[in-house]
Amino acid sequence: MVETMVSDERKWLAGSLEGLSDAEILDFVRLMGGADPLVELVFLLMPRELNPEVAEDGVIGWDVRTADRTYAYRTEIRDGQLDAEAGRPASARVRLAMSLTTFFRLVTDLQDAQQAFDRQELTVEGDLAYALRLQGMFRTRPMVGACVELR
């Protein structure tokens, strides 16, 4: 049987960000030492969060923008496994671009990918249908109410 609970780290992040405005999320990021460690943590945890039973193969390019820089990552899903590394992929099934705040909301299931796309908060190049299925390829939603909040 496949474990369906999300990691404690993802639950903690979701609980910490729930209901915050963009400015408040950016304040939280600064409090936690900046975007570098948090973005890296998300990509380090991503393989553990993948649900291999529904995962579809593909290379995903990620561009996560802040006021100062863009974090580029490459993730590849193959045979129910996910590998993540910093850098832009040479080619990808889909490329996703978004702000840091949208990124954190998407990976914690505080925002739906379709909603972000409709609001033009998420830019997609390539296989749009695959991009919109990505969120469902990860473990069940965090139980935000059960989290300890550090605000």
Summary of the structure (lengths in Angstrom):
residues: 151
radius of gyration: 14.5
end to end distance: 36.1
largest distance: 43.4
contacts: 428
relative contact order: 0.22
helix: 41%
strand: 24%
